[in-house]
Amino acid sequence: MGDGKILSVNVGQRRRVGFGTSGIAKRPVAGSVAVAVPGAGRSGLAGDFIGDARDHGGADRAVYAHAREDLDRWESTSGRRSPTGGSART
């Protein structure tokens, strides 16, 4: 296994969905993104919204990463496209 490489950094804006509000629809951002200890309803990435702060985000989960190999495996087992940095649910 080689060194890791960041392919995409993505953030989600607050959106109303069927069950409430969510930031699940992550989109790539251009350029640098500030990373810090998150505040309420935020991840550690500037501009990213966390709708379920109980189960997501917080100081111990400020940034989440998927390996491209995992997305490839999920694509092959689910039959759904998993773009780099995107959510399989979008």
PDB file of N, CA, C and O in Angstrom:
ATOM      1  N   MET A   1       0.842  -1.167   0.000  1.00  0.00           N
ATOM      2  CA  MET A   1       0.000   0.000   0.000  1.00  0.00           C
ATOM      3  C   MET A   1       0.893   1.238   0.000  1.00  0.00           C
ATOM      4  O   MET A   1       1.849   1.316   0.772  1.00  0.00           O
ATOM      5  N   GLY A   2       0.586   2.195  -0.858  1.00  0.00           N
ATOM      6  CA  GLY A   2       1.368   3.422  -0.966  1.00  0.00           C
ATOM      7  C   GLY A   2       0.847   4.516  -0.053  1.00  0.00           C
ATOM      8  O   GLY A   2      -0.055   4.302   0.758  1.00  0.00           O
ATOM      9  N   ASP A   3       1.426   5.669  -0.203  1.00  0.00           N
ATOM     10  CA  ASP A   3       0.975   6.830   0.559  1.00  0.00           C
ATOM     11  C   ASP A   3      -0.401   7.263   0.075  1.00  0.00           C
ATOM     12  O   ASP A   3      -0.737   7.105  -1.099  1.00  0.00           O
ATOM     13  N   GLY A   4      -1.191   7.810   0.990  1.00  0.00           N
ATOM     14  CA  GLY A   4      -2.510   8.310   0.630  1.00  0.00           C
ATOM     15  C   GLY A   4      -2.421   9.606  -0.157  1.00  0.00           C
ATOM     16  O   GLY A   4      -1.427  10.328  -0.079  1.00  0.00           O
ATOM     17  N   LYS A   5      -3.462   9.892  -0.911  1.00  0.00           N
ATOM     18  CA  LYS A   5      -3.522  11.098  -1.723  1.00  0.00           C
ATOM     19  C   LYS A   5      -4.942  11.639  -1.650  1.00  0.00           C
ATOM     20  O   LYS A   5      -5.900  10.890  -1.840  1.00  0.00           O
ATOM     21  N   ILE A   6      -5.087  12.917  -1.380  1.00  0.00           N
ATOM     22  CA  ILE A   6      -6.418  13.531  -1.328  1.00  0.00           C
ATOM     23  C   ILE A   6      -6.872  13.804  -2.752  1.00  0.00           C
ATOM     24  O   ILE A   6      -6.231  14.559  -3.483  1.00  0.00           O
ATOM     25  N   LEU A   7      -7.988  13.183  -3.147  1.00  0.00           N
ATOM     26  CA  LEU A   7      -8.529  13.362  -4.488  1.00  0.00           C
ATOM     27  C   LEU A   7      -9.571  14.462  -4.538  1.00  0.00           C
ATOM     28  O   LEU A   7      -9.755  15.099  -5.575  1.00  0.00           O
ATOM     29  N   SER A   8     -10.256  14.692  -3.422  1.00  0.00           N
ATOM     30  CA  SER A   8     -11.341  15.665  -3.408  1.00  0.00           C
ATOM     31  C   SER A   8     -11.663  16.047  -1.970  1.00  0.00           C
ATOM     32  O   SER A   8     -11.635  15.204  -1.074  1.00  0.00           O
ATOM     33  N   VAL A   9     -11.968  17.319  -1.755  1.00  0.00           N
ATOM     34  CA  VAL A   9     -12.472  17.799  -0.463  1.00  0.00           C
ATOM     35  C   VAL A   9     -13.882  18.311  -0.727  1.00  0.00           C
ATOM     36  O   VAL A   9     -14.099  19.113  -1.635  1.00  0.00           O
ATOM     37  N   ASN A  10     -14.845  17.840   0.077  1.00  0.00           N
ATOM     38  CA  ASN A  10     -16.259  18.136  -0.173  1.00  0.00           C
ATOM     39  C   ASN A  10     -16.945  18.620   1.085  1.00  0.00           C
ATOM     40  O   ASN A  10     -16.640  18.168   2.189  1.00  0.00           O
ATOM     41  N   VAL A  11     -17.871  19.542   0.910  1.00  0.00           N
ATOM     42  CA  VAL A  11     -18.680  20.024   2.026  1.00  0.00           C
ATOM     43  C   VAL A  11     -20.142  20.014   1.605  1.00  0.00           C
ATOM     44  O   VAL A  11     -20.459  20.038   0.416  1.00  0.00           O
ATOM     45  N   GLY A  12     -21.023  19.978   2.591  1.00  0.00           N
ATOM     46  CA  GLY A  12     -22.459  19.985   2.329  1.00  0.00           C
ATOM     47  C   GLY A  12     -23.126  21.170   2.987  1.00  0.00           C
ATOM     48  O   GLY A  12     -22.844  21.489   4.142  1.00  0.00           O
ATOM     49  N   GLN A  13     -24.005  21.821   2.257  1.00  0.00           N
ATOM     50  CA  GLN A  13     -24.784  22.933   2.786  1.00  0.00           C
ATOM     51  C   GLN A  13     -26.050  22.399   3.455  1.00  0.00           C
ATOM     52  O   GLN A  13     -26.517  21.305   3.138  1.00  0.00           O
ATOM     53  N   ARG A  14     -26.588  23.170   4.366  1.00  0.00           N
ATOM     54  CA  ARG A  14     -27.828  22.793   5.050  1.00  0.00           C
ATOM     55  C   ARG A  14     -28.963  22.738   4.024  1.00  0.00           C
ATOM     56  O   ARG A  14     -29.193  23.691   3.280  1.00  0.00           O
ATOM     57  N   ARG A  15     -29.672  21.594   4.001  1.00  0.00           N
ATOM     58  CA  ARG A  15     -30.813  21.407   3.093  1.00  0.00           C
ATOM     59  C   ARG A  15     -31.939  20.700   3.819  1.00  0.00           C
ATOM     60  O   ARG A  15     -31.717  19.848   4.680  1.00  0.00           O
ATOM     61  N   ARG A  16     -33.148  21.074   3.450  1.00  0.00           N
ATOM     62  CA  ARG A  16     -34.308  20.360   3.980  1.00  0.00           C
ATOM     63  C   ARG A  16     -34.476  19.085   3.159  1.00  0.00           C
ATOM     64  O   ARG A  16     -34.441  19.107   1.928  1.00  0.00           O
ATOM     65  N   VAL A  17     -34.658  17.986   3.864  1.00  0.00           N
ATOM     66  CA  VAL A  17     -34.908  16.691   3.240  1.00  0.00           C
ATOM     67  C   VAL A  17     -36.134  16.090   3.912  1.00  0.00           C
ATOM     68  O   VAL A  17     -36.675  16.686   4.844  1.00  0.00           O
ATOM     69  N   GLY A  18     -36.576  14.938   3.466  1.00  0.00           N
ATOM     70  CA  GLY A  18     -37.794  14.330   3.987  1.00  0.00           C
ATOM     71  C   GLY A  18     -37.842  14.147   5.489  1.00  0.00           C
ATOM     72  O   GLY A  18     -38.927  14.189   6.070  1.00  0.00           O
ATOM     73  N   PHE A  19     -36.711  13.946   6.138  1.00  0.00           N
ATOM     74  CA  PHE A  19     -36.697  13.667   7.572  1.00  0.00           C
ATOM     75  C   PHE A  19     -36.218  14.845   8.411  1.00  0.00           C
ATOM     76  O   PHE A  19     -36.100  14.707   9.628  1.00  0.00           O
ATOM     77  N   GLY A  20     -35.937  15.996   7.808  1.00  0.00           N
ATOM     78  CA  GLY A  20     -35.466  17.168   8.556  1.00  0.00           C
ATOM     79  C   GLY A  20     -34.455  17.952   7.748  1.00  0.00           C
ATOM     80  O   GLY A  20     -34.678  18.226   6.569  1.00  0.00           O
ATOM     81  N   THR A  21     -33.340  18.317   8.372  1.00  0.00           N
ATOM     82  CA  THR A  21     -32.277  19.017   7.658  1.00  0.00           C
ATOM     83  C   THR A  21     -31.031  18.143   7.631  1.00  0.00           C
ATOM     84  O   THR A  21     -30.781  17.357   8.545  1.00  0.00           O
ATOM     85  N   SER A  22     -30.258  18.299   6.565  1.00  0.00           N
ATOM     86  CA  SER A  22     -29.087  17.449   6.382  1.00  0.00           C
ATOM     87  C   SER A  22     -28.019  18.184   5.587  1.00  0.00           C
ATOM     88  O   SER A  22     -28.309  19.138   4.865  1.00  0.00           O
ATOM     89  N   GLY A  23     -26.792  17.729   5.730  1.00  0.00           N
ATOM     90  CA  GLY A  23     -25.680  18.191   4.912  1.00  0.00           C
ATOM     91  C   GLY A  23     -25.100  17.039   4.113  1.00  0.00           C
ATOM     92  O   GLY A  23     -23.938  17.088   3.709  1.00  0.00           O
ATOM     93  N   ILE A  24     -25.905  15.988   3.878  1.00  0.00           N
ATOM     94  CA  ILE A  24     -25.421  14.767   3.237  1.00  0.00           C
ATOM     95  C   ILE A  24     -24.993  14.986   1.788  1.00  0.00           C
ATOM     96  O   ILE A  24     -24.118  14.274   1.296  1.00  0.00           O
ATOM     97  N   ALA A  25     -25.581  15.942   1.105  1.00  0.00           N
ATOM     98  CA  ALA A  25     -25.258  16.162  -0.311  1.00  0.00           C
ATOM     99  C   ALA A  25     -23.953  16.942  -0.428  1.00  0.00           C
ATOM    100  O   ALA A  25     -23.962  18.148  -0.674  1.00  0.00           O
ATOM    101  N   LYS A  26     -22.845  16.254  -0.252  1.00  0.00           N
ATOM    102  CA  LYS A  26     -21.519  16.877  -0.283  1.00  0.00           C
ATOM    103  C   LYS A  26     -21.111  17.181  -1.719  1.00  0.00           C
ATOM    104  O   LYS A  26     -21.361  16.392  -2.630  1.00  0.00           O
ATOM    105  N   ARG A  27     -20.482  18.330  -1.905  1.00  0.00           N
ATOM    106  CA  ARG A  27     -20.000  18.752  -3.219  1.00  0.00           C
ATOM    107  C   ARG A  27     -18.535  19.164  -3.114  1.00  0.00           C
ATOM    108  O   ARG A  27     -18.117  19.696  -2.086  1.00  0.00           O
ATOM    109  N   PRO A  28     -17.756  18.928  -4.161  1.00  0.00           N
ATOM    110  CA  PRO A  28     -16.341  19.315  -4.139  1.00  0.00           C
ATOM    111  C   PRO A  28     -16.172  20.828  -4.039  1.00  0.00           C
ATOM    112  O   PRO A  28     -16.988  21.590  -4.559  1.00  0.00           O
ATOM    113  N   VAL A  29     -15.122  21.246  -3.375  1.00  0.00           N
ATOM    114  CA  VAL A  29     -14.772  22.663  -3.306  1.00  0.00           C
ATOM    115  C   VAL A  29     -13.427  22.860  -3.994  1.00  0.00           C
ATOM    116  O   VAL A  29     -12.587  21.960  -4.013  1.00  0.00           O
ATOM    117  N   ALA A  30     -13.239  24.031  -4.550  1.00  0.00           N
ATOM    118  CA  ALA A  30     -11.971  24.360  -5.201  1.00  0.00           C
ATOM    119  C   ALA A  30     -11.041  25.009  -4.188  1.00  0.00           C
ATOM    120  O   ALA A  30     -11.480  25.787  -3.342  1.00  0.00           O
ATOM    121  N   GLY A  31      -9.785  24.694  -4.275  1.00  0.00           N
ATOM    122  CA  GLY A  31      -8.804  25.338  -3.416  1.00  0.00           C
ATOM    123  C   GLY A  31      -8.760  24.760  -2.023  1.00  0.00           C
ATOM    124  O   GLY A  31      -9.252  23.662  -1.765  1.00  0.00           O
ATOM    125  N   SER A  32      -8.162  25.518  -1.137  1.00  0.00           N
ATOM    126  CA  SER A  32      -7.956  25.088   0.247  1.00  0.00           C
ATOM    127  C   SER A  32      -9.224  25.234   1.076  1.00  0.00           C
ATOM    128  O   SER A  32     -10.068  26.086   0.797  1.00  0.00           O
ATOM    129  N   VAL A  33      -9.346  24.399   2.094  1.00  0.00           N
ATOM    130  CA  VAL A  33     -10.468  24.462   3.030  1.00  0.00           C
ATOM    131  C   VAL A  33      -9.889  24.469   4.436  1.00  0.00           C
ATOM    132  O   VAL A  33      -9.067  23.620   4.781  1.00  0.00           O
ATOM    133  N   ALA A  34     -10.317  25.421   5.240  1.00  0.00           N
ATOM    134  CA  ALA A  34      -9.837  25.497   6.623  1.00  0.00           C
ATOM    135  C   ALA A  34     -10.374  24.323   7.425  1.00  0.00           C
ATOM    136  O   ALA A  34     -11.535  23.942   7.277  1.00  0.00           O
ATOM    137  N   VAL A  35      -9.528  23.750   8.274  1.00  0.00           N
ATOM    138  CA  VAL A  35      -9.912  22.658   9.163  1.00  0.00           C
ATOM    139  C   VAL A  35      -9.681  23.132  10.584  1.00  0.00           C
ATOM    140  O   VAL A  35      -8.607  23.640  10.909  1.00  0.00           O
ATOM    141  N   ALA A  36     -10.699  22.966  11.442  1.00  0.00           N
ATOM    142  CA  ALA A  36     -10.605  23.429  12.830  1.00  0.00           C
ATOM    143  C   ALA A  36     -11.503  22.567  13.702  1.00  0.00           C
ATOM    144  O   ALA A  36     -12.267  21.748  13.193  1.00  0.00           O
ATOM    145  N   VAL A  37     -11.413  22.749  15.003  1.00  0.00           N
ATOM    146  CA  VAL A  37     -12.338  22.078  15.915  1.00  0.00           C
ATOM    147  C   VAL A  37     -13.732  22.586  15.569  1.00  0.00           C
ATOM    148  O   VAL A  37     -13.959  23.795  15.545  1.00  0.00           O
ATOM    149  N   PRO A  38     -14.667  21.679  15.300  1.00  0.00           N
ATOM    150  CA  PRO A  38     -15.985  22.103  14.851  1.00  0.00           C
ATOM    151  C   PRO A  38     -16.832  22.714  15.957  1.00  0.00           C
ATOM    152  O   PRO A  38     -16.667  22.410  17.139  1.00  0.00           O
ATOM    153  N   GLY A  39     -17.738  23.581  15.540  1.00  0.00           N
ATOM    154  CA  GLY A  39     -18.746  24.123  16.440  1.00  0.00           C
ATOM    155  C   GLY A  39     -20.021  23.326  16.293  1.00  0.00           C
ATOM    156  O   GLY A  39     -20.047  22.314  15.592  1.00  0.00           O
ATOM    157  N   ALA A  40     -21.071  23.767  16.941  1.00  0.00           N
ATOM    158  CA  ALA A  40     -22.365  23.079  16.877  1.00  0.00           C
ATOM    159  C   ALA A  40     -22.861  23.014  15.435  1.00  0.00           C
ATOM    160  O   ALA A  40     -22.854  24.016  14.720  1.00  0.00           O
ATOM    161  N   GLY A  41     -23.289  21.827  15.019  1.00  0.00           N
ATOM    162  CA  GLY A  41     -23.845  21.649  13.682  1.00  0.00           C
ATOM    163  C   GLY A  41     -22.828  21.757  12.567  1.00  0.00           C
ATOM    164  O   GLY A  41     -23.199  22.009  11.420  1.00  0.00           O
ATOM    165  N   ARG A  42     -21.567  21.574  12.869  1.00  0.00           N
ATOM    166  CA  ARG A  42     -20.528  21.704  11.848  1.00  0.00           C
ATOM    167  C   ARG A  42     -19.527  20.558  11.963  1.00  0.00           C
ATOM    168  O   ARG A  42     -19.348  19.965  13.026  1.00  0.00           O
ATOM    169  N   SER A  43     -18.889  20.270  10.849  1.00  0.00           N
ATOM    170  CA  SER A  43     -17.750  19.362  10.887  1.00  0.00           C
ATOM    171  C   SER A  43     -16.517  20.226  11.078  1.00  0.00           C
ATOM    172  O   SER A  43     -16.639  21.419  11.358  1.00  0.00           O
ATOM    173  N   GLY A  44     -15.363  19.662  10.935  1.00  0.00           N
ATOM    174  CA  GLY A  44     -14.143  20.441  11.051  1.00  0.00           C
ATOM    175  C   GLY A  44     -13.768  21.173   9.777  1.00  0.00           C
ATOM    176  O   GLY A  44     -12.774  21.898   9.757  1.00  0.00           O
ATOM    177  N   LEU A  45     -14.545  20.999   8.710  1.00  0.00           N
ATOM    178  CA  LEU A  45     -14.272  21.668   7.445  1.00  0.00           C
ATOM    179  C   LEU A  45     -15.121  22.926   7.333  1.00  0.00           C
ATOM    180  O   LEU A  45     -16.338  22.876   7.511  1.00  0.00           O
ATOM    181  N   ALA A  46     -14.487  24.044   7.040  1.00  0.00           N
ATOM    182  CA  ALA A  46     -15.218  25.302   6.882  1.00  0.00           C
ATOM    183  C   ALA A  46     -16.291  25.144   5.809  1.00  0.00           C
ATOM    184  O   ALA A  46     -16.013  24.646   4.718  1.00  0.00           O
ATOM    185  N   GLY A  47     -17.513  25.565   6.114  1.00  0.00           N
ATOM    186  CA  GLY A  47     -18.609  25.512   5.159  1.00  0.00           C
ATOM    187  C   GLY A  47     -19.391  24.219   5.138  1.00  0.00           C
ATOM    188  O   GLY A  47     -20.320  24.089   4.341  1.00  0.00           O
ATOM    189  N   ASP A  48     -19.053  23.248   5.987  1.00  0.00           N
ATOM    190  CA  ASP A  48     -19.742  21.958   5.988  1.00  0.00           C
ATOM    191  C   ASP A  48     -20.773  21.924   7.106  1.00  0.00           C
ATOM    192  O   ASP A  48     -20.471  22.270   8.248  1.00  0.00           O
ATOM    193  N   PHE A  49     -22.001  21.502   6.774  1.00  0.00           N
ATOM    194  CA  PHE A  49     -23.086  21.415   7.750  1.00  0.00           C
ATOM    195  C   PHE A  49     -23.285  19.973   8.200  1.00  0.00           C
ATOM    196  O   PHE A  49     -23.245  19.051   7.385  1.00  0.00           O
ATOM    197  N   ILE A  50     -23.499  19.779   9.495  1.00  0.00           N
ATOM    198  CA  ILE A  50     -23.816  18.470  10.070  1.00  0.00           C
ATOM    199  C   ILE A  50     -25.228  18.558  10.641  1.00  0.00           C
ATOM    200  O   ILE A  50     -25.475  19.327  11.570  1.00  0.00           O
ATOM    201  N   GLY A  51     -26.147  17.778  10.095  1.00  0.00           N
ATOM    202  CA  GLY A  51     -27.530  17.814  10.552  1.00  0.00           C
ATOM    203  C   GLY A  51     -27.786  16.961  11.782  1.00  0.00           C
ATOM    204  O   GLY A  51     -28.700  17.259  12.552  1.00  0.00           O
ATOM    205  N   ASP A  52     -27.014  15.922  11.986  1.00  0.00           N
ATOM    206  CA  ASP A  52     -27.187  15.003  13.110  1.00  0.00           C
ATOM    207  C   ASP A  52     -25.918  15.032  13.954  1.00  0.00           C
ATOM    208  O   ASP A  52     -25.060  14.159  13.825  1.00  0.00           O
ATOM    209  N   ALA A  53     -25.804  16.034  14.814  1.00  0.00           N
ATOM    210  CA  ALA A  53     -24.585  16.215  15.613  1.00  0.00           C
ATOM    211  C   ALA A  53     -24.392  15.108  16.646  1.00  0.00           C
ATOM    212  O   ALA A  53     -23.284  14.929  17.153  1.00  0.00           O
ATOM    213  N   ARG A  54     -25.440  14.371  16.964  1.00  0.00           N
ATOM    214  CA  ARG A  54     -25.293  13.270  17.916  1.00  0.00           C
ATOM    215  C   ARG A  54     -24.443  12.148  17.334  1.00  0.00           C
ATOM    216  O   ARG A  54     -23.620  11.561  18.036  1.00  0.00           O
ATOM    217  N   ASP A  55     -24.638  11.852  16.063  1.00  0.00           N
ATOM    218  CA  ASP A  55     -23.950  10.727  15.432  1.00  0.00           C
ATOM    219  C   ASP A  55     -22.862  11.126  14.439  1.00  0.00           C
ATOM    220  O   ASP A  55     -22.134  10.264  13.945  1.00  0.00           O
ATOM    221  N   HIS A  56     -22.740  12.404  14.142  1.00  0.00           N
ATOM    222  CA  HIS A  56     -21.773  12.867  13.140  1.00  0.00           C
ATOM    223  C   HIS A  56     -21.089  14.137  13.623  1.00  0.00           C
ATOM    224  O   HIS A  56     -21.636  14.883  14.434  1.00  0.00           O
ATOM    225  N   GLY A  57     -19.876  14.372  13.108  1.00  0.00           N
ATOM    226  CA  GLY A  57     -19.150  15.594  13.453  1.00  0.00           C
ATOM    227  C   GLY A  57     -18.635  15.562  14.875  1.00  0.00           C
ATOM    228  O   GLY A  57     -18.582  14.503  15.501  1.00  0.00           O
ATOM    229  N   GLY A  58     -18.258  16.719  15.384  1.00  0.00           N
ATOM    230  CA  GLY A  58     -17.716  16.826  16.729  1.00  0.00           C
ATOM    231  C   GLY A  58     -16.198  16.785  16.725  1.00  0.00           C
ATOM    232  O   GLY A  58     -15.578  16.489  15.703  1.00  0.00           O
ATOM    233  N   ALA A  59     -15.610  17.081  17.862  1.00  0.00           N
ATOM    234  CA  ALA A  59     -14.152  17.195  17.955  1.00  0.00           C
ATOM    235  C   ALA A  59     -13.426  15.901  17.594  1.00  0.00           C
ATOM    236  O   ALA A  59     -12.309  15.948  17.079  1.00  0.00           O
ATOM    237  N   ASP A  60     -14.041  14.747  17.855  1.00  0.00           N
ATOM    238  CA  ASP A  60     -13.396  13.468  17.546  1.00  0.00           C
ATOM    239  C   ASP A  60     -13.735  12.950  16.151  1.00  0.00           C
ATOM    240  O   ASP A  60     -13.201  11.927  15.723  1.00  0.00           O
ATOM    241  N   ARG A  61     -14.615  13.649  15.443  1.00  0.00           N
ATOM    242  CA  ARG A  61     -15.011  13.244  14.086  1.00  0.00           C
ATOM    243  C   ARG A  61     -15.102  14.479  13.192  1.00  0.00           C
ATOM    244  O   ARG A  61     -16.091  14.680  12.487  1.00  0.00           O
ATOM    245  N   ALA A  62     -14.069  15.290  13.234  1.00  0.00           N
ATOM    246  CA  ALA A  62     -14.095  16.577  12.538  1.00  0.00           C
ATOM    247  C   ALA A  62     -14.013  16.446  11.021  1.00  0.00           C
ATOM    248  O   ALA A  62     -14.536  17.298  10.301  1.00  0.00           O
ATOM    249  N   VAL A  63     -13.368  15.397  10.527  1.00  0.00           N
ATOM    250  CA  VAL A  63     -13.211  15.167   9.089  1.00  0.00           C
ATOM    251  C   VAL A  63     -13.377  13.672   8.848  1.00  0.00           C
ATOM    252  O   VAL A  63     -12.901  12.857   9.638  1.00  0.00           O
ATOM    253  N   TYR A  64     -14.051  13.312   7.757  1.00  0.00           N
ATOM    254  CA  TYR A  64     -14.250  11.907   7.431  1.00  0.00           C
ATOM    255  C   TYR A  64     -13.642  11.630   6.065  1.00  0.00           C
ATOM    256  O   TYR A  64     -13.785  12.437   5.146  1.00  0.00           O
ATOM    257  N   ALA A  65     -12.971  10.507   5.926  1.00  0.00           N
ATOM    258  CA  ALA A  65     -12.322  10.165   4.659  1.00  0.00           C
ATOM    259  C   ALA A  65     -12.739   8.771   4.207  1.00  0.00           C
ATOM    260  O   ALA A  65     -12.859   7.848   5.013  1.00  0.00           O
ATOM    261  N   HIS A  66     -12.957   8.638   2.902  1.00  0.00           N
ATOM    262  CA  HIS A  66     -13.206   7.336   2.278  1.00  0.00           C
ATOM    263  C   HIS A  66     -12.031   7.018   1.376  1.00  0.00           C
ATOM    264  O   HIS A  66     -11.549   7.894   0.658  1.00  0.00           O
ATOM    265  N   ALA A  67     -11.569   5.795   1.401  1.00  0.00           N
ATOM    266  CA  ALA A  67     -10.564   5.350   0.435  1.00  0.00           C
ATOM    267  C   ALA A  67     -11.263   5.106  -0.899  1.00  0.00           C
ATOM    268  O   ALA A  67     -12.367   4.562  -0.926  1.00  0.00           O
ATOM    269  N   ARG A  68     -10.643   5.496  -1.989  1.00  0.00           N
ATOM    270  CA  ARG A  68     -11.217   5.283  -3.315  1.00  0.00           C
ATOM    271  C   ARG A  68     -11.500   3.798  -3.532  1.00  0.00           C
ATOM    272  O   ARG A  68     -12.491   3.443  -4.169  1.00  0.00           O
ATOM    273  N   GLU A  69     -10.634   2.931  -3.004  1.00  0.00           N
ATOM    274  CA  GLU A  69     -10.832   1.483  -3.144  1.00  0.00           C
ATOM    275  C   GLU A  69     -12.132   1.034  -2.480  1.00  0.00           C
ATOM    276  O   GLU A  69     -12.797   0.126  -2.978  1.00  0.00           O
ATOM    277  N   ASP A  70     -12.501   1.663  -1.355  1.00  0.00           N
ATOM    278  CA  ASP A  70     -13.767   1.325  -0.700  1.00  0.00           C
ATOM    279  C   ASP A  70     -14.947   1.756  -1.558  1.00  0.00           C
ATOM    280  O   ASP A  70     -15.924   1.020  -1.690  1.00  0.00           O
ATOM    281  N   LEU A  71     -14.859   2.946  -2.141  1.00  0.00           N
ATOM    282  CA  LEU A  71     -15.938   3.406  -3.019  1.00  0.00           C
ATOM    283  C   LEU A  71     -16.091   2.479  -4.220  1.00  0.00           C
ATOM    284  O   LEU A  71     -17.210   2.185  -4.641  1.00  0.00           O
ATOM    285  N   ASP A  72     -14.975   2.020  -4.770  1.00  0.00           N
ATOM    286  CA  ASP A  72     -15.027   1.079  -5.898  1.00  0.00           C
ATOM    287  C   ASP A  72     -15.736  -0.211  -5.495  1.00  0.00           C
ATOM    288  O   ASP A  72     -16.550  -0.734  -6.256  1.00  0.00           O
ATOM    289  N   ARG A  73     -15.431  -0.724  -4.305  1.00  0.00           N
ATOM    290  CA  ARG A  73     -16.072  -1.948  -3.824  1.00  0.00           C
ATOM    291  C   ARG A  73     -17.567  -1.713  -3.611  1.00  0.00           C
ATOM    292  O   ARG A  73     -18.383  -2.558  -3.979  1.00  0.00           O
ATOM    293  N   TRP A  74     -17.936  -0.568  -3.017  1.00  0.00           N
ATOM    294  CA  TRP A  74     -19.355  -0.268  -2.803  1.00  0.00           C
ATOM    295  C   TRP A  74     -20.096  -0.164  -4.134  1.00  0.00           C
ATOM    296  O   TRP A  74     -21.239  -0.605  -4.251  1.00  0.00           O
ATOM    297  N   GLU A  75     -19.436   0.426  -5.139  1.00  0.00           N
ATOM    298  CA  GLU A  75     -20.059   0.503  -6.461  1.00  0.00           C
ATOM    299  C   GLU A  75     -20.345  -0.892  -7.007  1.00  0.00           C
ATOM    300  O   GLU A  75     -21.431  -1.147  -7.529  1.00  0.00           O
ATOM    301  N   SER A  76     -19.381  -1.788  -6.887  1.00  0.00           N
ATOM    302  CA  SER A  76     -19.543  -3.123  -7.465  1.00  0.00           C
ATOM    303  C   SER A  76     -20.592  -3.948  -6.732  1.00  0.00           C
ATOM    304  O   SER A  76     -21.249  -4.785  -7.350  1.00  0.00           O
ATOM    305  N   THR A  77     -20.765  -3.734  -5.433  1.00  0.00           N
ATOM    306  CA  THR A  77     -21.754  -4.520  -4.686  1.00  0.00           C
ATOM    307  C   THR A  77     -23.143  -3.894  -4.696  1.00  0.00           C
ATOM    308  O   THR A  77     -24.139  -4.612  -4.602  1.00  0.00           O
ATOM    309  N   SER A  78     -23.231  -2.569  -4.809  1.00  0.00           N
ATOM    310  CA  SER A  78     -24.536  -1.909  -4.749  1.00  0.00           C
ATOM    311  C   SER A  78     -25.126  -1.630  -6.122  1.00  0.00           C
ATOM    312  O   SER A  78     -26.338  -1.461  -6.261  1.00  0.00           O
ATOM    313  N   GLY A  79     -24.265  -1.582  -7.143  1.00  0.00           N
ATOM    314  CA  GLY A  79     -24.740  -1.218  -8.466  1.00  0.00           C
ATOM    315  C   GLY A  79     -25.001   0.270  -8.609  1.00  0.00           C
ATOM    316  O   GLY A  79     -25.569   0.710  -9.609  1.00  0.00           O
ATOM    317  N   ARG A  80     -24.587   1.052  -7.610  1.00  0.00           N
ATOM    318  CA  ARG A  80     -24.780   2.508  -7.636  1.00  0.00           C
ATOM    319  C   ARG A  80     -23.431   3.196  -7.789  1.00  0.00           C
ATOM    320  O   ARG A  80     -22.412   2.710  -7.299  1.00  0.00           O
ATOM    321  N   ARG A  81     -23.440   4.324  -8.471  1.00  0.00           N
ATOM    322  CA  ARG A  81     -22.217   5.098  -8.680  1.00  0.00           C
ATOM    323  C   ARG A  81     -21.812   5.791  -7.385  1.00  0.00           C
ATOM    324  O   ARG A  81     -22.659   6.354  -6.693  1.00  0.00           O
ATOM    325  N   SER A  82     -20.531   5.753  -7.056  1.00  0.00           N
ATOM    326  CA  SER A  82     -19.983   6.426  -5.873  1.00  0.00           C
ATOM    327  C   SER A  82     -18.841   7.328  -6.322  1.00  0.00           C
ATOM    328  O   SER A  82     -17.680   6.917  -6.308  1.00  0.00           O
ATOM    329  N   PRO A  83     -19.167   8.567  -6.724  1.00  0.00           N
ATOM    330  CA  PRO A  83     -18.115   9.456  -7.216  1.00  0.00           C
ATOM    331  C   PRO A  83     -17.130   9.818  -6.117  1.00  0.00           C
ATOM    332  O   PRO A  83     -17.489   9.849  -4.940  1.00  0.00           O
ATOM    333  N   THR A  84     -15.900  10.088  -6.495  1.00  0.00           N
ATOM    334  CA  THR A  84     -14.892  10.493  -5.526  1.00  0.00           C
ATOM    335  C   THR A  84     -15.391  11.710  -4.763  1.00  0.00           C
ATOM    336  O   THR A  84     -15.720  12.738  -5.355  1.00  0.00           O
ATOM    337  N   GLY A  85     -15.441  11.581  -3.446  1.00  0.00           N
ATOM    338  CA  GLY A  85     -15.850  12.693  -2.601  1.00  0.00           C
ATOM    339  C   GLY A  85     -17.336  12.916  -2.503  1.00  0.00           C
ATOM    340  O   GLY A  85     -17.779  13.716  -1.679  1.00  0.00           O
ATOM    341  N   GLY A  86     -18.113  12.244  -3.303  1.00  0.00           N
ATOM    342  CA  GLY A  86     -19.553  12.424  -3.250  1.00  0.00           C
ATOM    343  C   GLY A  86     -20.187  11.419  -2.318  1.00  0.00           C
ATOM    344  O   GLY A  86     -19.520  10.520  -1.805  1.00  0.00           O
ATOM    345  N   SER A  87     -21.451  11.573  -2.108  1.00  0.00           N
ATOM    346  CA  SER A  87     -22.196  10.625  -1.296  1.00  0.00           C
ATOM    347  C   SER A  87     -22.948   9.685  -2.216  1.00  0.00           C
ATOM    348  O   SER A  87     -23.511  10.114  -3.223  1.00  0.00           O
ATOM    349  N   ALA A  88     -22.960   8.420  -1.881  1.00  0.00           N
ATOM    350  CA  ALA A  88     -23.706   7.450  -2.687  1.00  0.00           C
ATOM    351  C   ALA A  88     -25.194   7.753  -2.665  1.00  0.00           C
ATOM    352  O   ALA A  88     -25.940   7.246  -3.503  1.00  0.00           O
ATOM    353  N   ARG A  89     -25.638   8.578  -1.715  1.00  0.00           N
ATOM    354  CA  ARG A  89     -27.059   8.915  -1.598  1.00  0.00           C
ATOM    355  C   ARG A  89     -27.452  10.122  -2.427  1.00  0.00           C
ATOM    356  O   ARG A  89     -28.642  10.424  -2.524  1.00  0.00           O
ATOM    357  N   THR A  90     -26.504  10.823  -3.029  1.00  0.00           N
ATOM    358  CA  THR A  90     -26.856  12.040  -3.761  1.00  0.00           C
ATOM    359  C   THR A  90     -27.263  11.725  -5.169  1.00  0.00           C
ATOM    360  O   THR A  90     -27.593  12.632  -5.934  1.00  0.00           O
TER     361      THR A  90
END
